[in-house]
């Protein structure tokens, strides 16, 4: 009983610290002030400022899109002549110009729905901010996130046009070097990005593959 109470108190203190850090975060305050779905938009915005991966008229697929900040940012860049298709296991509020599919990306039927939605159209950019429900245990969370990144990579290789771009979130750890090595077989340039909006203490980084060279369906 004492051990259980100690555990509950420890979790309560941890939750309090998280809430204090969350609401004091300048990116959280900025997102709230601008009416944006989440602070995550600033990660994509910072990568866009550096690498210019999104342009007007592009077709974009946004994996792990909810609550929608990346999709909202992307649709504002690509404009009316572009196209943004978003997917997430969780529901997402309607965003003008964004086509949303709700489903588990790990399921083949959901990926097939994405292919049907795209039709014959190839994609300029695949964005993946997917992550599993985090346990807080890095030895559990890291391989789960890497697995989602690998699925996103397989999907990207099937739908990207030549010269396309792939941006995917991973947590640094075992298997990451091999994953990056795989991307280098298909992209002319592969780099790691740690945008300022990504918390310094987090092992989260983004892998950016540019200038897609080889398609699995060519």
C-alpha positions in Angstrom: 0.0 0.0 0.0 2.8 2.4 0.9 4.6 1.6 -2.4 1.4 2.3 -4.4 0.9 5.6 -2.6 4.5 6.6 -3.3 4.0 5.7 -7.0 0.8 7.8 -7.2 2.5 10.8 -5.6 5.5 10.5 -7.9 3.2 10.4 -11.0 1.2 13.4 -9.7 4.4 15.4 -9.2 5.6 14.4 -12.7 2.2 15.5 -14.2 2.4 18.8 -12.4 5.9 19.5 -13.7 4.8 18.6 -17.3 1.8 21.0 -17.0 4.0 23.8 -15.7 6.5 23.3 -18.4 3.8 23.0 -21.1 1.9 26.2 -20.3 5.2 28.2 -19.8 6.4 27.0 -23.2 6.7 30.0 -25.5 5.7 27.9 -28.5 2.6 26.7 -26.7 1.6 30.3 -25.9 2.3 31.4 -29.5 0.2 28.6 -30.9 -2.7 29.5 -28.6 -2.4 33.2 -29.5 -2.6 32.3 -33.2 -5.4 29.8 -32.8 -3.3 27.0 -34.1 -4.0 23.3 -33.2 -0.7 22.6 -31.5 2.9 23.9 -31.1 4.1 21.2 -33.6 3.4 23.6 -36.4 6.5 25.5 -35.6 8.7 22.5 -36.1 7.5 22.2 -39.7 7.7 26.0 -40.1 11.3 26.0 -39.0 12.3 23.2 -41.3 10.4 24.9 -44.2 12.4 28.1 -43.5 15.7 26.2 -43.8 15.0 23.7 -46.5 12.0 25.0 -48.5 10.4 21.6 -48.9 6.9 22.9 -49.6 5.9 25.0 -52.6 2.7 26.2 -54.3 0.9 23.6 -56.4 2.5 20.5 -54.7 0.7 17.4 -53.6 1.4 16.5 -50.0 0.6 13.5 -47.8 0.6 14.2 -44.0 0.8 11.0 -41.9 0.0 11.3 -38.2 -1.7 14.6 -38.9 -4.0 15.1 -35.9 -4.7 17.7 -34.5 -3.9 19.2 -37.9 -1.2 21.9 -37.5 1.1 20.5 -40.2 -1.8 20.0 -42.6 -3.0 23.5 -42.0 0.5 24.9 -42.6 1.0 22.8 -45.7 -2.3 23.8 -47.3 -1.5 27.5 -46.8 1.7 26.9 -48.7 0.5 24.8 -51.6 -2.6 26.9 -52.2 -5.7 26.2 -54.3 -3.7 24.4 -57.0 -2.1 22.1 -54.6 -3.4 19.1 -52.6 -3.1 18.0 -49.0 -4.2 14.5 -47.9 -4.0 13.9 -44.1 -4.2 10.7 -42.2 -4.4 9.8 -38.5 -5.8 7.2 -36.2 -7.4 10.1 -34.2 -10.2 12.3 -35.4 -9.3 15.8 -36.8 -11.3 18.9 -37.2 -12.1 19.9 -40.7 -9.5 22.1 -42.3 -10.4 23.8 -45.6 -8.6 22.3 -48.5 -7.4 19.2 -46.6 -8.7 15.8 -47.4 -8.7 13.7 -44.2 -8.7 9.9 -43.8 -9.1 8.5 -40.3 -7.5 5.1 -39.7 -4.6 3.1 -38.5 -1.7 3.5 -40.9 -0.3 0.1 -39.8 -3.3 -1.5 -41.5 -3.0 -2.4 -45.2 -6.6 -1.5 -45.8 -6.0 2.1 -44.6 -2.9 2.5 -46.8 -5.0 1.1 -49.7 -7.6 3.8 -49.0 -4.8 6.4 -49.4 -3.7 4.9 -52.7 -7.3 5.0 -53.9 -7.7 8.6 -52.8 -4.5 9.6 -54.7 -5.5 7.7 -57.8 -2.8 7.9 -60.5 -1.3 11.0 -58.9 2.2 11.0 -57.6 3.2 12.9 -54.5 5.8 15.7 -54.1 6.2 15.4 -50.3 5.4 12.9 -47.6 5.4 14.2 -44.1 5.3 11.9 -41.1 5.0 13.1 -37.6 3.6 9.7 -36.5 4.4 8.4 -33.0 2.9 5.7 -30.9 1.2 6.3 -27.5 4.3 7.2 -25.5 5.0 5.2 -22.3 7.9 7.4 -21.2 10.1 4.4 -21.4 12.7 5.1 -24.2 13.5 1.4 -24.7 9.8 0.9 -25.6 8.9 4.1 -27.3 12.0 4.4 -29.6 11.6 1.1 -31.5 7.8 1.7 -31.8 8.5 5.1 -33.4 11.1 3.7 -35.7 8.7 1.0 -36.8 6.2 3.7 -37.9 9.0 5.6 -39.6 9.9 2.4 -41.6 6.3 2.0 -42.6 6.1 5.6 -43.7 9.3 5.1 -45.7 7.9 2.1 -47.6 4.8 4.1 -48.4 6.8 7.1 -49.5 8.8 5.0 -51.9 5.7 3.8 -53.6 4.0 7.2 -54.1 6.8 9.9 -54.4 7.6 11.3 -57.7 11.2 11.6 -58.8 12.8 14.5 -57.0 10.3 14.2 -54.1 10.9 14.8 -50.4 10.3 12.7 -47.3 10.3 14.1 -43.8 9.9 11.7 -40.9 10.1 11.8 -37.1 12.3 9.4 -35.2 13.7 9.1 -31.7 17.5 8.7 -31.6 18.6 5.2 -30.6 19.2 1.7 -31.9 18.4 1.1 -35.5 18.5 4.7 -36.6 21.8 4.5 -38.4 20.5 1.5 -40.4 17.3 3.4 -41.2 19.2 6.4 -42.5 21.4 4.1 -44.5 18.3 2.7 -46.2 17.1 6.2 -47.1 20.4 7.0 -48.7 19.8 4.3 -51.3 16.7 6.2 -52.5 17.4 9.9 -51.8 20.2 12.0 -53.1 20.5 13.9 -49.8 19.6 12.7 -46.3 20.0 14.9 -43.3 18.9 15.1 -39.7 17.0 18.2 -38.5 16.4 19.2 -34.9 14.2 22.3 -35.2 14.4 24.8 -32.3 10.7 24.1 -31.5 11.6 20.5 -30.7 12.3 20.4 -27.0 16.1 20.2 -26.3 15.7 17.3 -23.8 13.7 15.2 -26.2 15.4 12.5 -28.3 13.1 13.5 -31.2 14.7 14.4 -34.5 13.5 14.5 -38.1 15.1 12.7 -41.0 14.9 14.7 -44.2 15.3 12.8 -47.5 15.5 15.1 -50.6 15.5 14.4 -54.3 14.0 11.0 -54.5 15.8 8.8 -57.1 14.2 5.4 -57.3 10.6 4.2 -57.1 9.4 0.8 -56.1 6.7 0.9 -58.8 8.6 2.3 -61.7 
